[in-house]
């Protein structure tokens, strides 16, 4: 496949095998270095491994670690090496800063500040282009440091500009036109591959669900030469019985699956989770509530929806969001005497023949 390293073709082959099998690779964001039950952050443990004895098959990481938000770059490199050694697939997302803020070397994450016409200014000829290239240089440095025991670069999925059709990031639809977004995505891929010679990335396009049509899903698609994997981020917010989430999930998967088939791509659920948000009377919980969850069989309900759909079973992987703390987590866990009330349901889900963990 083009000029990329053999390990990248091997990784794509693994994902294709999952897509054409009757199982889905289980993923979890930040699993190797951030978790409620973790005693270390070196990639040897995870909340899922502590519960099930194995890591998730896919672990997400983020460029936030480069600037101290979720560790450091060197710590993340160590984590990646250990996870790769244990057979885990890595996917790198990027919660990018607002590059219009601060000085030339200021890369602090700036959530909920999408203003400043940032996207257009990052393109060649824009006043922020040089600053953006320095940020991409950090990504290239990270990719070059992630090598296996034989010195070969570790392949991973790079997923920039996620949820690009929303309004909450500066690269979202309300802040950057479809045309300019596509230009920026293509510039980013070209810079990393051709300028920095980073050949150990697969590239993923992942707008936010739900989708009603192919035009809806593909409105900001950068093109087949710049995308290896199609994905979508989708959350079950403020769940209630009969709210139709699983039906909408499958209908959106049908749209994405049709697009993937037309363009010769595999597809994945690149973020998913149950978000209780302000539902629980005991407090505000962004993901699962520590107790009193209204849909305690949510994980097996999710599995039932996926396995009963051909498009659901063709999902290569699905990635649950991170377990940041005991009040902000998306996967049930055990710690000491505490066992989350949805652990048994998650175990039933994760040990099903339709779900695959790391080797």
C-alpha positions as CSV (number, residue, x, y, z in Angstrom):
1,X,0.0,0.0,0.0
2,X,1.6,3.2,-1.3
3,X,5.0,4.1,0.3
4,X,4.1,3.1,3.9
5,X,5.9,0.6,6.0
6,X,5.1,-3.2,5.8
7,X,3.8,-3.1,9.4
8,X,1.0,-0.7,8.3
9,X,-0.2,-3.1,5.7
10,X,-0.2,-5.8,8.3
11,X,-2.2,-3.7,10.7
12,X,-4.7,-2.9,8.0
13,X,-5.0,-6.6,7.3
14,X,-5.8,-7.2,10.9
15,X,-8.6,-4.7,10.8
16,X,-9.9,-6.1,7.5
17,X,-9.9,-9.6,9.1
18,X,-12.0,-8.2,12.0
19,X,-14.3,-6.4,9.6
20,X,-15.0,-9.6,7.6
21,X,-15.3,-11.8,10.7
22,X,-18.2,-12.2,13.2
23,X,-16.4,-10.3,15.9
24,X,-15.6,-6.7,16.8
25,X,-12.3,-5.6,18.3
26,X,-13.0,-4.0,21.7
27,X,-11.3,-0.6,22.3
28,X,-10.9,1.8,25.2
29,X,-9.4,5.3,25.3
30,X,-6.2,5.9,27.3
31,X,-6.5,2.4,28.8
32,X,-2.8,1.7,29.3
33,X,-1.9,4.9,31.2
34,X,-5.1,6.3,32.7
35,X,-7.6,4.3,34.7
36,X,-9.4,4.2,38.0
37,X,-7.8,0.9,39.1
38,X,-4.3,1.5,37.7
39,X,-1.3,1.5,40.0
40,X,1.1,2.3,37.2
41,X,1.0,4.0,33.8
42,X,3.5,1.9,31.8
43,X,1.0,0.1,29.6
44,X,1.2,-3.2,31.6
45,X,-2.2,-2.8,33.2
46,X,-5.6,-1.3,32.3
47,X,-9.0,-1.2,34.0
48,X,-10.2,-3.8,31.5
49,X,-7.2,-6.1,32.0
50,X,-7.7,-5.8,35.8
51,X,-11.3,-6.9,35.3
52,X,-10.9,-9.5,32.6
53,X,-7.3,-10.6,32.5
54,X,-6.6,-9.1,29.1
55,X,-6.2,-5.6,27.6
56,X,-8.7,-4.3,25.1
57,X,-7.7,-5.1,21.6
58,X,-7.5,-1.4,20.7
59,X,-6.3,1.4,22.9
60,X,-6.7,5.1,22.1
61,X,-4.1,7.7,23.0
62,X,-4.1,11.4,22.3
63,X,-1.7,14.2,21.5
64,X,-2.8,15.9,24.8
65,X,0.0,13.8,26.4
66,X,2.6,15.8,24.4
67,X,1.8,18.9,26.5
68,X,1.3,17.4,29.9
69,X,-2.5,17.0,30.0
70,X,-2.4,13.2,30.0
71,X,1.2,12.5,31.0
72,X,4.2,13.3,28.8
73,X,5.4,12.3,25.4
74,X,8.2,10.1,26.8
75,X,5.8,8.4,29.2
76,X,3.3,7.8,26.3
77,X,6.1,6.3,24.1
78,X,6.9,3.9,26.9
79,X,3.2,3.0,27.2
80,X,2.8,2.5,23.5
81,X,5.8,0.2,23.3
82,X,4.4,-2.0,26.1
83,X,0.9,-2.1,24.6
84,X,2.3,-3.0,21.2
85,X,4.4,-5.8,22.8
86,X,1.2,-7.2,24.2
87,X,-0.5,-7.2,20.8
88,X,-2.7,-4.1,21.3
89,X,-3.6,-1.9,18.3
90,X,-3.0,1.8,18.9
91,X,-5.1,4.7,17.6
92,X,-4.0,8.3,18.1
93,X,-6.5,11.1,18.3
94,X,-5.7,14.8,18.6
95,X,-7.6,17.3,20.8
96,X,-5.7,20.2,19.1
97,X,-5.3,23.5,20.8
98,X,-6.7,26.7,19.4
99,X,-3.6,27.9,17.5
100,X,-4.7,31.5,17.5
101,X,-4.1,31.7,21.3
102,X,-0.8,32.3,23.0
103,X,2.7,32.7,21.5
104,X,4.5,30.7,18.8
105,X,5.2,27.7,21.0
106,X,1.9,27.8,22.9
107,X,0.1,24.5,22.4
108,X,-2.1,24.4,25.5
109,X,-5.4,22.7,24.9
110,X,-8.2,25.2,24.8
111,X,-11.6,23.4,24.9
112,X,-14.8,25.3,24.1
113,X,-12.9,28.1,22.4
114,X,-13.5,27.4,18.7
115,X,-13.3,31.1,17.5
116,X,-10.5,32.8,15.6
117,X,-11.0,31.4,12.0
118,X,-8.2,29.0,13.0
119,X,-8.6,26.3,10.3
120,X,-8.1,28.7,7.3
121,X,-5.2,30.4,9.0
122,X,-3.4,27.0,9.4
123,X,-3.3,26.4,5.7
124,X,-0.3,27.3,3.5
125,X,-0.2,31.1,3.2
126,X,-2.0,31.6,6.5
127,X,-0.4,33.4,9.4
128,X,-0.6,30.3,11.6
129,X,0.7,27.8,9.1
130,X,4.3,27.7,10.6
131,X,2.9,27.2,14.1
132,X,0.7,24.4,12.9
133,X,3.7,22.7,11.2
134,X,5.6,22.8,14.5
135,X,2.7,21.0,16.1
136,X,2.7,18.4,13.4
137,X,6.5,18.1,14.0
138,X,5.7,16.9,17.5
139,X,3.4,14.3,16.1
140,X,6.1,13.2,13.7
141,X,8.6,13.1,16.6
142,X,6.3,10.9,18.6
143,X,5.7,8.5,15.7
144,X,9.4,8.2,15.1
145,X,10.1,7.4,18.8
146,X,7.5,4.6,18.9
147,X,9.6,1.6,17.8
148,X,9.4,-2.1,18.6
149,X,12.2,-4.2,20.0
150,X,13.6,-4.7,16.5
151,X,13.7,-0.9,15.9
152,X,10.8,-0.9,13.5
153,X,8.2,1.9,13.9
154,X,5.0,0.8,15.5
155,X,2.0,1.2,13.2
156,X,-1.0,3.1,14.5
157,X,-4.2,4.7,13.4
158,X,-4.1,8.5,13.3
159,X,-7.5,10.1,13.7
160,X,-7.3,13.9,13.4
161,X,-10.2,16.4,13.3
162,X,-12.7,14.0,14.9
163,X,-16.4,15.1,15.1
164,X,-15.7,17.5,12.3
165,X,-19.4,18.1,11.6
166,X,-20.1,19.5,15.0
167,X,-19.7,23.0,16.5
168,X,-17.6,22.3,19.5
169,X,-14.1,22.3,17.9
170,X,-12.5,25.0,15.7
171,X,-12.4,22.5,12.8
172,X,-16.2,22.0,13.1
173,X,-18.7,22.8,10.4
174,X,-19.8,26.1,11.9
175,X,-16.2,27.4,12.0
176,X,-14.6,25.9,8.9
177,X,-16.1,25.3,5.4
178,X,-16.3,21.9,4.0
179,X,-13.8,22.9,1.3
180,X,-11.3,24.3,3.7
181,X,-11.6,21.4,6.1
182,X,-10.8,19.0,3.3
183,X,-7.8,21.1,2.3
184,X,-6.6,21.1,5.9
185,X,-7.0,17.3,6.3
186,X,-5.1,16.7,3.1
187,X,-2.4,19.2,4.0
188,X,-2.0,17.4,7.4
189,X,-1.7,13.9,5.8
190,X,0.7,15.2,3.1
191,X,2.9,17.0,5.5
192,X,3.3,14.0,7.8
193,X,3.8,11.4,5.1
194,X,5.8,13.4,2.5
195,X,7.6,16.1,4.4
196,X,8.2,14.3,7.7
197,X,8.4,10.8,6.1
198,X,6.0,9.3,8.7
199,X,5.0,6.1,7.1
200,X,3.6,4.2,10.1
201,X,0.1,5.8,10.2
202,X,-3.2,4.7,8.9
203,X,-5.6,7.7,8.6
204,X,-9.1,7.8,9.9
205,X,-12.0,10.1,9.0
206,X,-14.6,10.2,11.9
207,X,-17.5,12.7,11.9
208,X,-20.1,12.7,14.7
209,X,-23.2,10.5,14.4
210,X,-26.1,10.2,13.7
211,X,-26.3,10.1,9.9
212,X,-29.4,10.1,7.7
213,X,-27.7,9.8,4.3
214,X,-24.4,9.2,2.5
215,X,-24.2,13.0,1.7
216,X,-24.5,13.7,5.4
217,X,-21.6,11.3,6.3
218,X,-19.4,12.3,3.3
219,X,-19.9,16.1,3.4
220,X,-16.3,16.6,4.6
221,X,-14.7,13.5,3.3
222,X,-11.1,14.2,2.3
223,X,-11.0,11.6,-0.4
224,X,-9.9,8.0,-0.8
225,X,-6.2,8.8,-1.2
226,X,-6.2,10.5,2.3
227,X,-8.3,8.1,4.3
228,X,-7.8,4.4,5.2
229,X,-10.6,4.0,7.7
230,X,-14.1,5.5,8.0
231,X,-15.4,6.0,11.5
232,X,-18.0,7.7,13.6
233,X,-18.3,9.0,17.1
234,X,-21.6,8.3,18.8
235,X,-22.8,8.5,22.4
236,X,-26.0,7.5,24.1
237,X,-26.8,10.7,26.0
238,X,-29.2,10.8,29.0
239,X,-30.5,7.2,28.2
240,X,-34.1,6.2,28.8
241,X,-36.1,3.1,27.8
242,X,-37.4,3.3,24.3
243,X,-35.4,6.4,23.3
244,X,-34.5,4.8,20.0
245,X,-30.7,5.1,20.4
246,X,-29.9,1.6,19.2
247,X,-32.1,1.9,16.2
248,X,-30.4,5.2,15.3
249,X,-27.0,3.6,15.8
250,X,-27.8,0.8,13.4
251,X,-29.3,3.1,10.8
252,X,-26.2,5.3,11.0
253,X,-24.0,2.2,10.6
254,X,-26.0,1.3,7.6
255,X,-25.2,4.7,6.0
256,X,-21.5,4.4,6.9
257,X,-21.2,0.8,5.8
258,X,-22.7,1.8,2.4
259,X,-20.2,4.6,2.0
260,X,-17.3,2.3,3.1
261,X,-18.3,-0.3,0.5
262,X,-18.5,2.3,-2.2
263,X,-15.1,3.7,-1.4
264,X,-13.3,0.4,-0.6
265,X,-12.8,1.2,3.1
266,X,-13.3,-0.6,6.4
267,X,-15.2,1.2,9.1
268,X,-15.3,1.5,12.9
269,X,-17.1,3.1,15.8
270,X,-14.3,5.4,16.8
271,X,-15.9,6.6,20.0
272,X,-18.9,5.3,21.9
273,X,-20.3,5.2,25.4
274,X,-23.3,5.8,27.7
275,X,-23.3,9.3,29.0
276,X,-25.6,9.8,32.0
277,X,-24.7,13.5,32.1
278,X,-27.0,15.3,34.5
279,X,-29.4,12.4,34.7
280,X,-28.3,11.0,38.1
281,X,-29.8,12.8,41.2
282,X,-26.7,12.0,43.2
283,X,-24.5,14.4,41.1
284,X,-23.2,15.1,37.7
285,X,-21.5,12.2,35.9
286,X,-20.4,12.6,32.3
287,X,-20.1,8.8,31.6
288,X,-21.5,6.0,33.8
289,X,-22.8,6.9,37.2
290,X,-21.0,5.2,40.1
291,X,-24.4,3.8,41.1
292,X,-28.0,4.1,40.3
293,X,-27.6,3.7,36.5
294,X,-31.0,3.3,34.9
295,X,-29.9,0.9,32.1
296,X,-27.6,-1.6,33.8
297,X,-27.8,-4.0,30.8
298,X,-26.7,-1.3,28.4
299,X,-23.5,-3.2,27.2
300,X,-25.4,-6.4,26.3
301,X,-28.2,-4.3,24.7
302,X,-25.5,-2.7,22.6
303,X,-24.2,-6.1,21.6
304,X,-27.6,-7.4,20.8
305,X,-28.2,-4.4,18.4
306,X,-24.8,-4.9,16.7
307,X,-24.9,-8.7,16.3
308,X,-28.4,-8.7,14.9
309,X,-27.2,-6.4,12.1
310,X,-24.9,-7.3,9.2
311,X,-23.6,-3.8,9.3
312,X,-23.0,-4.0,13.0
313,X,-21.0,-7.2,12.7
314,X,-18.8,-5.7,10.0
315,X,-17.5,-3.0,12.4
316,X,-13.8,-3.5,12.7
317,X,-13.5,-2.1,16.2
318,X,-15.4,0.1,18.6
319,X,-13.7,2.3,21.2
320,X,-15.2,3.3,24.5
321,X,-14.1,6.6,26.0
322,X,-11.6,6.9,28.9
323,X,-11.8,6.1,32.6
324,X,-10.4,9.4,33.9
325,X,-11.7,9.2,37.5
326,X,-14.3,7.5,39.7
327,X,-16.8,10.2,38.6
328,X,-15.8,10.3,34.9
329,X,-15.6,6.9,33.4
330,X,-17.2,4.9,30.5
331,X,-16.2,1.3,31.3
332,X,-17.1,-0.4,34.6
333,X,-14.2,-1.4,36.9
334,X,-13.2,-3.0,40.2
335,X,-10.9,-1.4,42.7
336,X,-10.4,-2.7,46.2
337,X,-13.7,-3.5,47.7
338,X,-15.6,-1.5,45.1
339,X,-17.2,-3.3,42.2
340,X,-19.2,-1.2,39.8
341,X,-22.8,-2.3,39.4
342,X,-22.4,-2.9,35.7
343,X,-19.3,-5.0,35.9
344,X,-21.2,-8.3,35.3
345,X,-23.0,-6.9,32.3
346,X,-19.8,-5.6,30.8
347,X,-18.1,-9.0,31.4
348,X,-20.9,-10.8,29.6
349,X,-20.6,-8.3,26.8
350,X,-16.8,-8.4,26.5
351,X,-16.4,-12.2,26.8
352,X,-19.1,-12.8,24.1
353,X,-17.9,-14.6,21.0
354,X,-18.7,-11.4,19.1
355,X,-16.2,-9.3,21.0
356,X,-12.4,-9.7,20.8
357,X,-9.9,-8.6,23.4
358,X,-6.1,-8.4,23.0
359,X,-4.3,-11.7,22.6
